[in-house]
Amino acid sequence: MKTLFFVKLTSLVVGIALLVVSVFLLLNTKDFLSEAVVTQGTVLELVESRSSDSITYRPVVQFTNESGQLVNFTSSTSSNPPSYSPGQQVEVLYQPGERNSPRINSFFHYGEQRRFLPV
């Protein structure tokens, strides 16, 4: 009986913690999308990311911000096979004034998730 109670209590605590993290991520994403500027960028190159058992590729993207400055960034998402090719046009989301905010608007970042967010 005590073991069953402990398992139930542990499951409840883990579930609540996951719910809190999910709400935090949802609100963070909602804030980013409400302030983000959308522009077009170009994939310049693919950078290899190596782990112990695989190689994946992250795109390096260049876009022009609102101030007319060229900005380069490396996507935080990598894949194998590569999701993008050098020279490919991509939609970029970024927050003006935030150096580390640019992201490719893709399924993994926001593409399909947008329909579920009440922005």
C-alpha positions as semicolon CSV with decimal commas, in nm:
position;residue;x (nm);y (nm);z (nm)
1;M;0,000;0,000;0,000
2;K;0,275;0,247;0,087
3;T;0,455;0,167;-0,238
4;L;0,141;0,233;-0,442
5;F;0,089;0,565;-0,261
6;F;0,451;0,664;-0,332
7;V;0,413;0,577;-0,702
8;K;0,091;0,781;-0,726
9;L;0,246;1,077;-0,543
10;T;0,559;1,067;-0,759
11;S;0,347;1,052;-1,076
12;L;0,141;1,348;-0,958
13;V;0,451;1,558;-0,879
14;V;0,615;1,474;-1,214
15;G;0,289;1,550;-1,398
16;I;0,251;1,888;-1,227
17;A;0,615;1,975;-1,301
18;L;0,569;1,888;-1,670
19;L;0,251;2,097;-1,681
20;V;0,432;2,398;-1,530
21;V;0,718;2,366;-1,780
22;S;0,468;2,335;-2,069
23;V;0,281;2,648;-1,963
24;F;0,611;2,839;-1,931
25;L;0,718;2,731;-2,282
26;L;0,375;2,817;-2,423
27;L;0,382;3,168;-2,274
28;N;0,742;3,222;-2,386
29;T;0,655;3,118;-2,742
30;K;0,339;3,330;-2,742
31;D;0,538;3,638;-2,632
32;F;0,804;3,578;-2,895
33;L;0,549;3,538;-3,175
34;S;0,352;3,847;-3,071
35;E;0,664;4,067;-3,096
36;A;0,847;3,894;-3,382
37;V;0,914;4,056;-3,717
38;V;0,889;3,830;-4,023
39;T;1,137;3,861;-4,309
40;Q;1,305;3,650;-4,575
41;G;1,651;3,505;-4,532
42;T;1,892;3,296;-4,737
43;V;2,070;2,979;-4,626
44;L;2,442;3,049;-4,673
45;E;2,586;2,714;-4,572
46;L;2,532;2,402;-4,364
47;V;2,743;2,347;-4,053
48;E;2,810;1,992;-3,936
49;S;2,718;1,905;-3,579
50;R;2,881;1,585;-3,457
51;S;2,774;1,371;-3,167
52;S;2,911;1,037;-3,057
53;D;2,703;0,842;-3,306
54;S;2,575;1,079;-3,574
55;I;2,631;1,386;-3,788
56;T;2,359;1,645;-3,838
57;Y;2,352;1,975;-4,028
58;R;2,252;2,321;-3,905
59;P;2,179;2,599;-4,155
60;V;2,359;2,934;-4,136
61;V;2,109;3,199;-4,247
62;Q;2,155;3,562;-4,352
63;F;1,878;3,822;-4,351
64;T;1,840;4,200;-4,350
65;N;1,687;4,344;-4,033
66;E;1,463;4,653;-4,003
67;S;1,770;4,878;-3,978
68;G;1,906;4,749;-4,308
69;Q;2,191;4,556;-4,146
70;L;2,286;4,208;-4,264
71;V;2,251;3,955;-3,983
72;N;2,390;3,600;-3,986
73;F;2,279;3,329;-3,745
74;T;2,311;2,955;-3,710
75;S;1,987;2,769;-3,648
76;S;1,955;2,581;-3,320
77;T;1,783;2,294;-3,505
78;S;1,986;2,038;-3,695
79;S;1,889;1,734;-3,902
80;N;2,019;1,456;-4,120
81;P;1,943;1,465;-4,403
82;P;1,967;1,846;-4,407
83;S;1,633;2,028;-4,405
84;Y;1,771;2,316;-4,614
85;S;2,012;2,373;-4,901
86;P;2,260;2,659;-4,951
87;G;2,088;2,937;-5,146
88;Q;1,741;2,837;-5,028
89;Q;1,505;3,116;-4,920
90;V;1,354;3,076;-4,571
91;E;1,116;3,279;-4,356
92;V;1,290;3,425;-4,051
93;L;1,131;3,546;-3,728
94;Y;1,323;3,783;-3,501
95;Q;1,269;4,042;-3,231
96;P;1,418;4,383;-3,314
97;G;1,699;4,469;-3,074
98;E;1,747;4,111;-2,957
99;R;2,072;3,970;-3,097
100;N;1,997;3,606;-3,018
101;S;1,635;3,597;-3,128
102;P;1,641;3,502;-3,500
103;R;1,482;3,170;-3,583
104;I;1,374;2,998;-3,900
105;N;0,997;2,976;-3,919
106;S;0,963;2,601;-3,959
107;F;0,749;2,323;-3,820
108;F;1,003;2,258;-3,548
109;H;1,010;2,620;-3,440
110;Y;0,668;2,764;-3,505
111;G;0,522;2,672;-3,843
112;E;0,252;2,425;-3,747
113;Q;0,251;2,516;-3,379
114;R;0,108;2,861;-3,452
115;R;-0,240;2,728;-3,511
116;F;-0,252;2,597;-3,155
117;L;-0,135;2,920;-2,993
118;P;-0,389;3,192;-2,917
119;V;-0,170;3,483;-3,033
